[in-house]
C-alpha cells in the first residue's frame, strides 16, 4: 500500500526522488552515491549538471539513448555480453564513461543476432538526443557533446537528489 498521510516532508520527497533516479539508471545505492559525491566534489559546473553528465555518459545509457535497445537493463546486458564496440574495441563494462568523440556501435558479429532483427525499422523513425549523433546505416553513434540537464526528462527531481546527499 502507498503512503496516505498528510503532506510529505522535505526528507521524504528527496528520498523518493533519489530512489526514482537511482532505479531509472539501474544502479545500486553505493554506486549511485559515488556518482553523487563525485559530482558534488567536481569543480566548474553545477553538481546537478555533473551528476546528469556522469549518469547519461554511462555506456549502457548511451546504448539505450541511441535506441539500440528498448530498456536500460537490456542495454546493460548487451554491453556485459560483449555486443558493443567503443572506438572499434569491444567493451564489457556498462559503467564505462564515454567521452566526446567516442564512437559506439554494435559489433558486426552481433548484427545477425535476434535482438538486431527489427533494429533498422525502429531506428528509421528515431531522433537521437542533441548530444548524440546516430548513424542509422552503420548502426552506430557518435558522442558529439556533454548531455545537458535541461534536455533530459527525468521523473525525479535531480536537485532534490543532490540536496539529499548534501545533508
MDTraj code that builds the backbone (N, CA, C; nanometers):
import mdtraj as md
import numpy as np

residues = "UNK UNK UNK UNK UNK UNK UNK UNK UNK UNK UNK UNK UNK UNK UNK UNK UNK UNK UNK UNK UNK UNK UNK UNK UNK UNK UNK UNK UNK UNK UNK UNK UNK UNK UNK UNK UNK UNK UNK UNK UNK UNK UNK UNK UNK UNK UNK UNK UNK UNK UNK UNK UNK UNK UNK UNK UNK UNK UNK UNK UNK UNK UNK UNK UNK UNK UNK UNK UNK UNK UNK UNK UNK UNK UNK UNK UNK UNK UNK UNK UNK UNK UNK UNK UNK UNK UNK UNK UNK UNK UNK UNK UNK UNK UNK UNK UNK UNK UNK UNK UNK UNK UNK UNK UNK UNK UNK UNK UNK UNK UNK UNK UNK UNK UNK UNK UNK UNK UNK UNK UNK UNK UNK UNK UNK UNK UNK UNK UNK UNK UNK UNK UNK UNK UNK UNK UNK UNK UNK UNK UNK UNK UNK UNK UNK UNK UNK UNK UNK UNK UNK UNK UNK UNK UNK UNK UNK UNK UNK UNK UNK UNK UNK UNK UNK UNK UNK".split()
xyz = np.array([
    [0.0835, -0.1178, 0.0000],
    [0.0000, 0.0000, 0.0000],
    [0.0878, 0.1239, 0.0000],
    [0.0405, 0.2325, -0.0525],
    [0.1161, 0.3566, -0.0616],
    [0.1007, 0.4431, 0.0610],
    [0.1757, 0.5490, 0.0632],
    [0.1715, 0.6451, 0.1710],
    [0.0480, 0.7303, 0.1550],
    [-0.0291, 0.7474, 0.2639],
    [-0.1544, 0.8221, 0.2515],
    [-0.1724, 0.9249, 0.3619],
    [-0.0641, 0.9621, 0.4304],
    [-0.0725, 1.0590, 0.5391],
    [-0.0858, 1.1995, 0.4866],
    [-0.0485, 1.2943, 0.5701],
    [-0.0563, 1.4362, 0.5360],
    [0.0488, 1.4756, 0.4341],
    [0.0869, 1.6017, 0.4375],
    [0.1859, 1.6492, 0.3395],
    [0.3221, 1.5798, 0.3593],
    [0.3908, 1.5603, 0.2494],
    [0.5185, 1.4900, 0.2517],
    [0.6287, 1.5837, 0.3014],
    [0.7164, 1.5337, 0.3890],
    [0.8272, 1.6156, 0.4387],
    [0.9322, 1.6327, 0.3291],
    [1.0234, 1.7287, 0.3498],
    [1.1311, 1.7505, 0.2533],
    [1.2175, 1.6256, 0.2410],
    [1.2479, 1.5628, 0.3543],
    [1.3292, 1.4418, 0.3524],
    [1.2614, 1.3315, 0.2711],
    [1.1329, 1.3112, 0.2936],
    [1.0592, 1.2074, 0.2208],
    [1.0569, 1.2358, 0.0710],
    [1.0407, 1.3606, 0.0344],
    [1.0388, 1.3993, -0.1072],
    [1.1761, 1.3752, -0.1715],
    [1.2825, 1.4134, -0.0991],
    [1.4178, 1.3931, -0.1505],
    [1.4506, 1.2447, -0.1629],
    [1.4100, 1.1664, -0.0639],
    [1.4337, 1.0221, -0.0685],
    [1.3601, 0.9588, -0.1864],
    [1.2355, 0.9994, -0.2070],
    [1.1580, 0.9460, -0.3191],
    [1.2250, 0.9808, -0.4528],
    [1.2687, 1.1054, -0.4679],
    [1.3339, 1.1459, -0.5923],
    [1.4653, 1.0717, -0.6130],
    [1.5402, 1.0510, -0.5046],
    [1.6657, 0.9754, -0.5143],
    [1.6378, 0.8335, -0.5619],
    [1.5364, 0.7706, -0.5059],
    [1.5025, 0.6333, -0.5445],
    [1.4580, 0.6274, -0.6906],
    [1.3817, 0.7247, -0.7351],
    [1.3348, 0.7280, -0.8738],
    [1.4528, 0.7358, -0.9691],
    [1.5453, 0.8295, -0.9425],
    [1.6608, 0.8468, -1.0316],
    [1.7504, 0.7234, -1.0266],
    [1.7726, 0.6717, -0.9082],
    [1.8584, 0.5529, -0.8912],
    [1.8015, 0.4333, -0.9674],
    [1.6741, 0.4098, -0.9562],
    [1.6123, 0.2965, -1.0256],
    [1.6019, 0.3204, -1.1757],
    [1.5872, 0.4462, -1.2168],
    [1.5827, 0.4782, -1.3597],
    [1.7097, 0.4311, -1.4288],
    [1.8242, 0.4565, -1.3657],
    [1.9526, 0.4191, -1.4252],
    [1.9977, 0.2783, -1.3857],
    [1.9213, 0.2096, -1.3016],
    [1.9512, 0.0720, -1.2648],
    [2.0764, 0.0573, -1.1806],
    [2.0967, 0.1482, -1.0860],
    [2.2168, 0.1453, -1.0038],
    [2.1846, 0.1020, -0.8618],
    [2.2832, 0.0465, -0.7969],
    [2.2701, 0.0144, -0.6546],
    [2.3093, 0.1374, -0.5731],
    [2.2789, 0.1344, -0.4446],
    [2.2966, 0.2518, -0.3592],
    [2.4413, 0.3023, -0.3570],
    [2.5368, 0.2141, -0.3354],
    [2.6759, 0.2583, -0.3235],
    [2.7256, 0.3211, -0.4538],
    [2.6944, 0.2566, -0.5650],
    [2.7380, 0.3084, -0.6945],
    [2.6750, 0.4461, -0.7210],
    [2.5467, 0.4582, -0.6905],
    [2.4776, 0.5862, -0.7113],
    [2.5353, 0.6941, -0.6206],
    [2.5603, 0.6600, -0.4948],
    [2.6165, 0.7566, -0.4008],
    [2.7538, 0.8036, -0.4486],
    [2.8350, 0.7127, -0.5048],
    [2.9663, 0.7518, -0.5568],
    [2.9525, 0.8540, -0.6690],
    [2.8550, 0.8356, -0.7572],
    [2.8307, 0.9334, -0.8641],
    [2.7944, 1.0694, -0.8057],
    [2.7080, 1.0707, -0.7054],
    [2.6633, 1.1973, -0.6454],
    [2.7785, 1.2668, -0.5746],
    [2.8572, 1.1916, -0.4967],
    [2.9689, 1.2506, -0.4227],
    [3.0719, 1.3082, -0.5197],
    [3.1028, 1.2356, -0.6274],
    [3.1981, 1.2868, -0.7277],
    [3.1440, 1.4119, -0.7961],
    [3.0144, 1.4138, -0.8229],
    [2.9565, 1.5313, -0.8902],
    [2.9565, 1.6530, -0.7991],
    [2.9418, 1.6321, -0.6682],
    [2.9435, 1.7447, -0.5748],
    [3.0858, 1.7957, -0.5535],
    [3.1858, 1.7084, -0.5672],
    [3.3257, 1.7477, -0.5458],
    [3.3874, 1.8127, -0.6690],
    [3.3297, 1.7864, -0.7867],
    [3.3875, 1.8379, -0.9111],
    [3.3708, 1.9890, -0.9195],
    [3.4679, 2.0525, -0.9798],
    [3.4651, 2.1975, -0.9963],
    [3.4101, 2.2333, -1.1339],
    [3.3763, 2.3572, -1.1533],
    [3.3334, 2.4044, -1.2850],
    [3.1831, 2.4158, -1.2972],
    [3.1171, 2.3055, -1.3288],
    [2.9727, 2.3093, -1.3498],
    [2.8995, 2.2786, -1.2206],
    [2.7694, 2.2950, -1.2216],
    [2.6897, 2.2686, -1.1021],
    [2.6870, 2.1185, -1.0721],
    [2.6569, 2.0843, -0.9481],
    [2.6524, 1.9443, -0.9076],
    [2.5472, 1.8670, -0.9855],
    [2.4323, 1.9298, -1.0085],
    [2.3273, 1.8597, -1.0830],
    [2.3704, 1.8352, -1.2268],
    [2.4365, 1.9325, -1.2875],
    [2.4846, 1.9159, -1.4246],
    [2.5914, 1.8056, -1.4308],
    [2.6810, 1.8025, -1.3315],
    [2.7840, 1.6982, -1.3260],
    [2.7218, 1.5606, -1.3078],
    [2.6200, 1.5526, -1.2219],
    [2.5549, 1.4238, -1.1966],
    [2.4840, 1.3733, -1.3216],
    [2.4088, 1.4599, -1.3868],
    [2.3419, 1.4207, -1.5118],
    [2.4445, 1.3776, -1.6151],
    [2.5533, 1.4529, -1.6265],
    [2.6586, 1.4189, -1.7225],
    [2.7179, 1.2819, -1.6960],
    [2.7439, 1.2511, -1.5700],
    [2.8026, 1.1218, -1.5351],
    [2.7047, 1.0069, -1.5598],
    [2.5791, 1.0253, -1.5223],
    [2.4801, 0.9186, -1.5400],
    [2.4482, 0.8950, -1.6872],
    [2.4332, 1.0025, -1.7637],
    [2.3990, 0.9898, -1.9050],
    [2.5169, 0.9405, -1.9892],
    [2.6394, 0.9611, -1.9418],
    [2.7580, 0.9194, -2.0169],
    [2.7979, 0.7748, -1.9913],
    [2.7230, 0.7039, -1.9093],
    [2.7494, 0.5605, -1.8918],
    [2.7224, 0.4891, -2.0240],
    [2.8044, 0.3910, -2.0556],
    [2.7918, 0.3212, -2.1838],
    [2.6552, 0.2549, -2.1989],
    [2.6043, 0.1907, -2.0930],
    [2.4741, 0.1257, -2.1051],
    [2.3636, 0.2268, -2.1334],
    [2.3731, 0.3461, -2.0754],
    [2.2733, 0.4501, -2.1016],
    [2.2855, 0.5037, -2.2441],
    [2.4079, 0.5180, -2.2942],
    [2.4280, 0.5670, -2.4309],
    [2.3698, 0.4675, -2.5308],
    [2.3898, 0.3383, -2.5069],
    [2.3312, 0.2353, -2.5940],
    [2.1792, 0.2481, -2.5936],
    [2.1220, 0.2728, -2.4768],
    [1.9772, 0.2925, -2.4657],
    [1.9335, 0.4208, -2.5375],
    [2.0060, 0.5306, -2.5180],
    [1.9706, 0.6587, -2.5803],
    [1.9851, 0.6557, -2.7327],
    [2.0736, 0.5701, -2.7839],
    [2.0876, 0.5550, -2.9290],
    [1.9780, 0.4655, -2.9870],
    [1.8906, 0.4150, -2.9000],
    [1.7762, 0.3320, -2.9384],
    [1.8178, 0.1964, -2.9941],
    [1.9338, 0.1467, -2.9484],
    [1.9748, 0.0119, -2.9873],
    [1.8945, -0.0916, -2.9093],
    [1.8370, -0.0524, -2.7951],
    [1.7538, -0.1396, -2.7129],
    [1.6329, -0.0612, -2.6633],
    [1.5373, -0.1334, -2.6083],
    [1.4163, -0.0694, -2.5564],
    [1.4249, -0.0383, -2.4072],
    [1.5281, -0.0891, -2.3376],
    [1.5406, -0.0622, -2.1946],
    [1.6871, -0.0520, -2.1546],
    [1.7115, 0.0146, -2.0428],
    [1.8477, 0.0265, -1.9920],
    [1.8982, -0.1082, -1.9421],
    [1.8088, -0.1917, -1.8882],
    [1.8500, -0.3249, -1.8419],
    [1.9038, -0.4085, -1.9575],
    [1.8352, -0.4050, -2.0692],
    [1.8795, -0.4820, -2.1855],
    [2.0081, -0.4221, -2.2421],
    [2.0215, -0.2897, -2.2381],
    [2.1443, -0.2248, -2.2840],
    [2.2617, -0.2686, -2.1977],
    [2.2387, -0.2768, -2.0677],
    [2.3432, -0.3227, -1.9752],
    [2.3848, -0.4656, -2.0085],
    [2.2874, -0.5494, -2.0401],
    [2.3162, -0.6883, -2.0747],
    [2.3948, -0.6970, -2.2060],
    [2.3569, -0.6169, -2.3060],
    [2.4301, -0.6168, -2.4333],
    [2.5762, -0.5791, -2.4129],
    [2.6000, -0.4773, -2.3318],
    [2.7370, -0.4348, -2.3046],
    [2.8111, -0.5456, -2.2308],
    [2.7511, -0.6011, -2.1270],
    [2.8160, -0.7061, -2.0471],
    [2.8511, -0.8286, -2.1298],
    [2.7702, -0.8605, -2.2278],
    [2.7930, -0.9801, -2.3099],
    [2.8840, -0.9537, -2.4298],
    [2.9367, -0.8312, -2.4421],
    [3.0361, -0.8018, -2.5441],
    [2.9814, -0.7714, -2.6818],
    [2.8577, -0.7272, -2.6924],
    [2.7982, -0.6956, -2.8228],
    [2.8246, -0.5520, -2.8674],
    [2.8877, -0.4701, -2.7824],
    [2.9046, -0.3276, -2.8108],
    [3.0530, -0.2939, -2.8274],
    [3.0803, -0.2106, -2.9280],
    [3.2155, -0.1605, -2.9521],
    [3.2210, -0.0120, -2.9191],
    [3.3304, 0.0306, -2.8579],
    [3.3578, 0.1726, -2.8365],
    [3.4897, 0.2002, -2.9072],
    [3.4851, 0.2854, -3.0080],
    [3.6028, 0.3157, -3.0896],
    [3.6666, 0.1867, -3.1436],
    [3.5825, 0.0967, -3.1956],
    [3.6227, -0.0302, -3.2566],
    [3.6894, -0.1274, -3.1597],
    [3.6688, -0.1101, -3.0305],
    [3.7195, -0.2036, -2.9301],
    [3.6023, -0.2565, -2.8498],
    [3.5996, -0.3877, -2.8283],
    [3.4900, -0.4485, -2.7516],
    [3.4951, -0.3985, -2.6073],
    [3.3791, -0.3551, -2.5576],
    [3.3702, -0.3033, -2.4223],
    [3.2661, -0.3850, -2.3467],
    [3.3024, -0.4340, -2.2274],
    [3.2101, -0.5159, -2.1485],
    [3.1782, -0.4524, -2.0130],
    [3.2063, -0.3250, -1.9973],
    [3.1831, -0.2561, -1.8702],
    [3.0679, -0.1575, -1.8885],
    [2.9490, -0.1883, -1.8340],
    [2.8333, -0.0996, -1.8520],
    [2.8540, 0.0404, -1.7956],
    [2.9349, 0.0548, -1.6914],
    [2.9547, 0.1857, -1.6292],
    [3.0646, 0.2670, -1.6969],
    [3.1226, 0.2165, -1.8047],
    [3.2276, 0.2891, -1.8762],
    [3.1763, 0.4278, -1.9161],
    [3.2551, 0.5307, -1.8865],
    [3.2164, 0.6686, -1.9180],
    [3.2645, 0.7031, -2.0590],
    [3.1697, 0.7219, -2.1500],
    [3.2066, 0.7613, -2.2857],
    [3.2471, 0.9076, -2.2855],
    [3.3308, 0.9430, -2.3799],
    [3.3807, 1.0801, -2.3892],
    [3.3375, 1.1405, -2.5226],
    [3.3457, 1.2704, -2.5328],
    [3.3139, 1.3386, -2.6574],
    [3.4095, 1.2870, -2.7650],
    [3.3532, 1.2475, -2.8781],
    [3.4324, 1.1946, -2.9884],
    [3.4331, 1.0424, -2.9958],
    [3.3849, 0.9745, -2.8917],
    [3.3789, 0.8273, -2.8940],
    [3.2717, 0.7806, -2.9915],
    [3.2978, 0.6696, -3.0588],
    [3.2006, 0.6079, -3.1482],
    [3.1542, 0.4767, -3.0846],
    [3.0226, 0.4627, -3.0713],
    [2.9614, 0.3441, -3.0108],
    [2.8866, 0.2699, -3.1203],
    [2.9101, 0.1375, -3.1308],
    [2.8459, 0.0591, -3.2364],
    [2.8162, -0.0811, -3.1863],
    [2.7255, -0.1472, -3.2557],
    [2.7009, -0.2885, -3.2292],
    [2.8057, -0.3685, -3.3063],
    [2.8646, -0.4661, -3.2412],
    [2.9693, -0.5477, -3.3009],
    [2.9175, -0.6134, -3.4288],
    [2.9951, -0.6125, -3.5379],
    [2.9474, -0.6709, -3.6642],
    [2.9019, -0.8163, -3.6506],
    [2.9693, -0.8949, -3.5688],
    [2.9296, -1.0340, -3.5485],
    [2.7967, -1.0493, -3.4758],
    [2.7563, -0.9455, -3.4048],
    [2.6312, -0.9495, -3.3288],
    [2.5129, -0.8979, -3.4086],
    [2.5382, -0.8439, -3.5270],
    [2.4292, -0.7839, -3.6049],
    [2.3348, -0.8869, -3.6640],
    [2.3743, -1.0136, -3.6674],
    [2.2859, -1.1176, -3.7176],
    [2.2037, -1.1817, -3.6059],
    [2.2265, -1.1390, -3.4819],
    [2.1535, -1.1952, -3.3676],
    [2.0093, -1.1459, -3.3683],
    [1.9254, -1.2120, -3.2918],
    [1.7828, -1.1811, -3.2881],
    [1.7492, -1.0418, -3.2416],
    [1.8265, -0.9864, -3.1488],
    [1.7915, -0.8553, -3.0941],
    [1.8093, -0.7422, -3.1945],
    [1.8846, -0.7641, -3.3024],
    [1.9035, -0.6582, -3.4021],
    [1.8123, -0.6749, -3.5229],
    [1.7293, -0.7759, -3.5227],
    [1.6461, -0.8065, -3.6392],
    [1.5591, -0.6874, -3.6816],
    [1.4907, -0.6245, -3.5881],
    [1.3999, -0.5137, -3.6199],
    [1.4613, -0.3773, -3.5886],
    [1.5911, -0.3745, -3.5648],
    [1.6562, -0.2503, -3.5253],
    [1.6517, -0.1445, -3.6356],
    [1.6693, -0.1829, -3.7593],
    [1.6657, -0.0886, -3.8707],
    [1.5327, -0.0169, -3.8815],
    [1.4242, -0.0879, -3.8559],
    [1.2898, -0.0291, -3.8633],
    [1.2711, 0.0745, -3.7521],
    [1.3100, 0.0397, -3.6290],
    [1.2899, 0.1329, -3.5176],
    [1.3846, 0.2525, -3.5261],
    [1.5028, 0.2354, -3.5864],
    [1.5965, 0.3476, -3.5985],
    [1.5535, 0.4487, -3.7043],
    [1.4780, 0.4054, -3.8055],
    [1.4357, 0.4971, -3.9117],
    [1.3549, 0.6135, -3.8570],
    [1.2687, 0.5857, -3.7589],
    [1.1804, 0.6884, -3.7036],
    [1.2419, 0.7613, -3.5848],
    [1.3532, 0.7115, -3.5343],
    [1.4100, 0.7631, -3.4095],
    [1.4956, 0.8871, -3.4323],
    [1.4829, 0.9844, -3.3419],
    [1.5673, 1.1031, -3.3423],
    [1.6482, 1.1001, -3.2129],
    [1.7798, 1.0941, -3.2262],
    [1.8690, 1.0852, -3.1099],
    [1.8736, 1.2184, -3.0357],
    [1.9084, 1.2152, -2.9064],
    [1.9259, 1.3404, -2.8319],
    [2.0320, 1.4280, -2.8990],
    [2.0271, 1.5579, -2.8719],
    [2.1167, 1.6507, -2.9414],
    [2.2648, 1.6301, -2.9114],
    [2.2994, 1.5622, -2.8027],
    [2.4401, 1.5381, -2.7701],
    [2.4938, 1.4099, -2.8335],
    [2.4069, 1.3374, -2.9052],
    [2.4465, 1.2148, -2.9756],
    [2.4164, 1.2294, -3.1237],
    [2.4987, 1.1649, -3.2059],
    [2.4746, 1.1609, -3.3499],
    [2.4577, 1.0152, -3.3891],
    [2.3433, 0.9819, -3.4464],
    [2.3108, 0.8444, -3.4818],
    [2.3346, 0.8200, -3.6301],
    [2.4136, 0.7173, -3.6619],
    [2.4360, 0.6733, -3.7999],
    [2.3477, 0.5513, -3.8207],
    [2.2311, 0.5716, -3.8832],
    [2.1316, 0.4653, -3.8970],
    [2.1755, 0.3553, -3.9931],
    [2.2605, 0.3882, -4.0886],
    [2.3065, 0.2887, -4.1866],
    [2.4017, 0.1882, -4.1221],
    [2.4983, 0.2395, -4.0450],
    [2.6006, 0.1539, -3.9843],
    [2.5652, 0.1090, -3.8435],
    [2.4485, 0.1470, -3.7952],
    [2.4037, 0.1181, -3.6584],
    [2.5143, 0.1549, -3.5594],
    [2.5479, 0.2827, -3.5593],
    [2.6490, 0.3329, -3.4672],
    [2.6115, 0.4754, -3.4260],
    [2.6802, 0.5233, -3.3251],
    [2.6547, 0.6586, -3.2781],
    [2.7836, 0.7268, -3.2387],
    [2.7828, 0.8581, -3.2453],
    [2.8981, 0.9396, -3.2107],
    [2.8586, 1.0326, -3.0970],
    [2.9458, 1.0447, -2.9974],
    [2.9211, 1.1349, -2.8860],
    [2.9664, 1.2737, -2.9299],
    [2.8706, 1.3654, -2.9524],
    [2.9014, 1.4997, -3.0022],
    [2.9322, 1.5986, -2.8911],
    [2.8754, 1.5775, -2.7740],
    [2.8942, 1.6737, -2.6655],
    [2.8528, 1.6138, -2.5324],
    [2.8464, 1.6984, -2.4315],
    [2.8042, 1.6545, -2.2984],
    [2.6535, 1.6696, -2.2852],
    [2.5882, 1.5753, -2.2206],
    [2.4429, 1.5882, -2.2002],
    [2.4108, 1.7044, -2.1062],
    [2.3060, 1.7766, -2.1373],
    [2.2623, 1.8906, -2.0565],
    [2.1422, 1.8492, -1.9717],
    [2.1385, 1.8951, -1.8480],
    [2.0290, 1.8615, -1.7571],
    [1.8948, 1.9078, -1.8125],
    [1.8944, 2.0194, -1.8861],
    [1.7694, 2.0734, -1.9388],
    [1.7087, 1.9837, -2.0476],
    [1.7926, 1.9055, -2.1168],
    [1.7424, 1.8210, -2.2253],
    [1.7036, 1.6809, -2.1793],
    [1.7304, 1.6482, -2.0539],
    [1.6998, 1.5154, -2.0007],
    [1.5673, 1.5221, -1.9263],
    [1.4768, 1.4332, -1.9615],
    [1.3458, 1.4286, -1.8981],
    [1.3439, 1.3154, -1.7959],
    [1.3612, 1.3495, -1.6686],
    [1.3616, 1.2503, -1.5612],
    [1.2353, 1.2628, -1.4783],
    [1.1885, 1.1502, -1.4257],
    [1.0698, 1.1524, -1.3410],
    [1.1012, 1.2143, -1.2046],
    [1.2259, 1.1979, -1.1559],
    [1.2643, 1.2522, -1.0266],
    [1.3320, 1.3878, -1.0407],
    [1.3334, 1.4641, -0.9332],
    [1.3976, 1.5952, -0.9295],
    [1.5443, 1.5758, -0.8939],
    [1.6344, 1.6028, -0.9878],
    [1.7774, 1.5789, -0.9680],
    [1.8355, 1.6732, -0.8628],
    [1.7791, 1.7933, -0.8491],
    [1.8250, 1.8860, -0.7454],
    [1.7969, 1.8304, -0.6064],
    [1.6833, 1.7642, -0.5897],
    [1.6484, 1.7039, -0.4613],
    [1.7440, 1.5910, -0.4261],
    [1.7948, 1.5211, -0.5268],
    [1.8907, 1.4132, -0.5027],
    [2.0197, 1.4707, -0.4457],
    [2.0687, 1.5791, -0.5053],
    [2.1914, 1.6430, -0.4562],
    [2.1686, 1.6969, -0.3151],
    [2.0535, 1.7565, -0.2893],
    [2.0216, 1.8056, -0.1553],
    [2.0157, 1.6920, -0.0558],
    [1.9639, 1.5770, -0.0946],
    [1.9531, 1.4606, -0.0068],
    [2.0921, 1.4186, 0.0426],
    [2.1889, 1.4145, -0.0471],
    [2.3221, 1.3696, -0.0106],
    [2.4072, 1.4793, 0.0521],
    [2.3672, 1.6045, 0.0411],
    [2.4477, 1.7130, 0.0977],
    [2.4121, 1.7437, 0.2426],
    [2.3180, 1.6724, 0.2995],
    [2.2836, 1.6998, 0.4399],
    [2.3783, 1.6296, 0.5329],
])
top = md.Topology()
chain = top.add_chain()
for i, resn in enumerate(residues, 1):
    res = top.add_residue(resn, chain, resSeq=i)
    for name in ("N", "CA", "C"):
        top.add_atom(name, md.element.get_by_symbol(name[0]), res)
traj = md.Trajectory(xyz[None], top)
